[in-house]
Amino acid sequence: MSGDRPSPLVIERILRDREGVWQQIVAEGDLNKLTGRMLASSAIALACYGAVLGAFHSPLMALTSALKLPLLFLVTLAICLPTLYLFNLVFGARLSVRQSLALVMVAITVTSMLAVAFAPISLFFLITAPDYGFFKLLNVAILALSALVGLRFLTGGMQVLNDHGLLAPPVAAAQVNTQANAAAPAVPAAAPTVPVAVPVGSAPAAAPAAGTGAEPVAVPAGSAPNGAVTVAPAHVPAQWSGQPAGAPPAGAAPGYPRSWNERPVRHGEPTQRPASMTLLYIWILLFGFVGTQLAWTLRPFFGDPGQDFAFFRSIDGNFYAEILRTIGNL
């Protein structure tokens, strides 16, 4: 494949050019095509991994798990996406629905592709160590690890959008830009006036006439005779009057400017995190709880070999109690 031709695999583009993906989401450029590719790739990958899970019981269970695992992720997304979008709207973010969907789909795509990459390992233990409890815990751990990596991509993408001001209200974003411009060093339009040393009791040899616009004479530091008086320009702070260039006043704290035209350095200034970033972590927890409860509702995915095939089981107990029970039975 030539170097200038884009990869047909969307996961390869996400992993190799994630900054380009984030910039495309920021600019909302052709998001429908990108989201559609991620949706198709995720569904295929999750179907393949679901078939491996259901193969522990029977070929029929493998087929149903291949259908139910993509359904699990997509229904969880459909339940939780409105909450993420409304969270952003309430706190002044400017994300569109398409941008929110594309961000979450990046996380789901990474999760599904990592899960299908673990499929050969899961299949290996299915063949060599067909223990139902161990196989179930192994695949739960694989899905949890894949989900953590995918959510890492989600937080990274939200941080990029935050850097572009899409997670802050317009007023706050304008204030941030103003502060950033104020922090940048200003280029003076003209050279600053340099203090002139004038001996006491003597007049200049040739004083310029008022209104002639003559430039002041710069006297090098240390060359003034004894008894010279240093005349500071009007815009120089009082604490710098009479101070040689490059030397802070006596008793100056660390970080104080070294000259009168230098901004003071403030160490440890806190940066305010947008409320949308904080709510993102809350939303991730919500997404996890909804996903695990929905997985419990759609079970079985593995299929207990001691029971007959069933498309659904009766709803009793919960996902976390079942995991603890399985660990205790190992």
N, C-alpha and C positions, 0 to 999 in steps of 0.2 A: 504494500500500500504506500502510495506516495506521501511525502511529508506534509503536503498542503491539502490533502483530502481528509475531511473529517471522518472520524471513526463511526462505523454503523452501529456500534454498541454504545448506548447512552451511558452505561455505567463507566465505560472507559473514559468518556469525556468528563464525567463528574470527578473521577479520581485524578485524571491528568490535568484538567483545566477547570478546577473548581472556581477559581477567581473569575474566569470567563462566564461560568454558569451564574454566579452571583450577580455579575454585571448585567447579564441578560435579564435576570429577574428584576433588578433595579430599574432597568430601562423598559421593562415589559415588552421586550422584543420577541415576537413569535412565540409567546408562552403557550399557546394552545398546542402547537406541534411538539414542543418540549415536554409538556405535561402528558400528552398522549403517548409519546414514546416511553416515558417513565412508567406510565400506567400499564402498558402492554408488557414491558420487560418485567415489572414486578409480578404481574399475574402469572406469567409463564414460569418465572423462577420459583414462586411460592407453590404453584401447582406441582412442579417437579419435586420439591422438598416434601410437600404433603403426601405424594405418592410413596416416598420412602418411609414416612411415618406409618401410613396405613398398611404397608407391606408386612409389618410384624404380624398382623392378624390374618389377612386374606387379600387376594386380588380385588375383590369387591370393596373392601375397606380402603385399599389403596386408591381406588377410583373416587370414592366419596371424600376422602381426605384431600385429594388433589383439587376437588371442587370447594371444599369448605375452608381450607387455609387461606386462599386469596380472598374469599368472602369475609373471613374474620378481619383482615387488615382493612379492607375497603369499607366495611360497615362501621368499624371503629373510627375510621377517618370521617365518615359521613356524620357520625354522632358528635364528634369532638371539634370538627373544623368550625362550625358556627360560633362555638365558645371562644376559640382563638381569635377569630375575626372581630367579634363584639368586644372582647377584652381590649384589642388594639384601638377600636373606635372610641371606647369610653375614655381611654387615657390619651387621646389626641394623636395617635399614630395615623399615618397616611397610607397604610398598606391597602391594596385592593384585594378583592376575593381571589383573583387569579394569582397574585403574588403570594398570598397565604397558602393557597393550594399547591403552587409550585414548590414552595419551601418544604412543606410537609411531604410532598411526593419525593423530593430528593432524599429525605430521611428514610422513607419506606423503600425506595429503590436500593439504597445502600444496604439496608437490613435484609431485604430479600436476596440480594446477590451474595451477601456473606453467608446467609443460611444455605443457599444452594451450593456454595463452595464447600461447606461442611458436609454435604450430603454423602460423598464417598466415605467419609469417616464414620458417619452414622450407619451406612450400609455395611461397612466392614464389621462393626460390632453386632449388627443384626445377624450376620452370618456366623461369626465366630463365638459370640457370647449372647445367645438369645434369652436373656433374662428380662422379663417385662418391667420390673421396677427400675433396674439399672438403665434400660433403654429409654424409659420415660424421663428419668432425671437427666440423662445425657442430652436429650434433645431439648428439654426445657432450658438447660444451661446454654446450649448452642443458640437458641432463639433469644435468650436474655442478653448474651454477649453481643449478638448481631444487632439487637435493638439499641444497646448502649452506644455502639459505634455510629449507628444511624442517627441517633439523637444528638450525638456530638456534631455531626454535620449540620443538623438543624440549628443548634445554638451558634455555630460558626456563621451560618448564613444570616441569622438574625443580627449578629454583631456587625456584619458588613452593611446591612440595611440601616443599622443604627448609626454607623459612621457616615452614611449618606443623608442622615437627618430624616429618615422615613419613620422612625419610631418615636419622634418627639413632635409636640405640637408646633405649628409654624412659628409662633412667637418665640418659643424656647429655642427653636433651630436658628432663628435670626439672632437671638442673643448669643448663642454659641459662636456663630460666624463673626459677630461683632467683637467678642472677646478674643477670638483667634486672630483677627486683623489687628487688634490693639496690642496683642503679644508679639506680633511680628516687628522686627526692628525697622524703624522708619528711615528712609534715605533723605537726608537734609537737602533742601533745594539749593542752599548756599553754605559755604564754610562758616562755622560759628565764629563769633567775634572772639578774638584772643585778648586776654588782659594785657594792658600796656603798663610797663613800669616807668614811672616818672619821678626823677629825683626831687627831694623836698627842696623847695626854695628856688627851683630853676624852672624856666619856661621852655617849651619846645623851641627848637631853632626856627622852625617854620611851621606855625600852626595853620592848619587848613581853615579857610574861611567857611563860615556857616553856610550850609546849603550847597556846597560845591560837590558833595558826594565823594570826598576823598576817602580812601580806604585806611583803616587804622594800621599802625605799624606794629608787627609782632616782634616781641623781644624774647629770645630763647630763655628757658628756665635757668636760673642761677647766674645770669649775666647782669642782673640789675645791680647797681652800686649800692653801697651802704646807705641806709636811710631811705631807700626807695619805697614808694607806696604803691601797692597793687590795687588797681582800679578794676573791679569786676563788672561785666555787663549786667544789664538790669534783669535778664532772664536766668542768670545763674543763681541756684539756691544759696541761701545765706550760709549753710554749713560748708559750702565749697569755696567761699570767698577767701582768698589768700592761700589756698591749698595748692601745692604743686600738682602738675598733671600726673595722673596714675596713682595717686595716694589717697586713700579714704581718710576721713576725719578721725581724730583720736577717739577710741572707744567704740568704733563702729562694729556692729554685730556681723557675724559671718553671712555672706550673701549680699552685703551692702554694695552698691555700685562703686566701681573704682574711679570713676570720673563723673562730673556733673551731668553729662549727656547720656549716661547709661542707665537703663531701667534696673531697679532692684530685683534681685533673684529671690523668689519665694519658693522654698522647698516644702514638699509634702502637701501641696494644695489638693484637696479631695476633688475627684471628678464625679459628677452626679450621674448615677445610672438611671436610664429611663424606666418608668414604671412598667413599660411593655416587656422589658428584659426580665424583670422580676416575676411578672405574671407568666412569662414563658415557662419558667421552671415549675410553677404551680400547674400550668396546663400539661406539662409533660407527666407529672404525677397523675393527673386526672386521666390522661390518655392511657397510662399504664393500668390503672384500676379498671377502666372501662374495657380495655382489651383483655385483661385476664378474666374478668367476669363473663365477657362474651365468649371467650374460649371455653369456659366451663359450661356455658349454655349450649354451645354447638358441639360439645363432645359426643361421641368419642372421635379422637384423631388417631390414636394408636390402636385401640381395640384390644381389650383384655382377651387373651386366648382362651380363658376359661368360660367366656360367655359367648352367646350366639351373636351374629351380626345384627347391628341395629344402626339405623341412620342417626337417631338421637337417643340420648338417655334421659331418664327422668331427672328433673332439677331438684337435687338435694345436696346439702353441704355447700362447700365453696372450694375455690381453686387452692387457696393457701392451706386449708385444713388437709386437703388431699396430698399436697406436696409434703407436709410434715408427716402424714401417715405413711407415705411411701418411704421417706427417709428412715422412719422408725422400723419399717419392716425389712430393710436391707440387712 
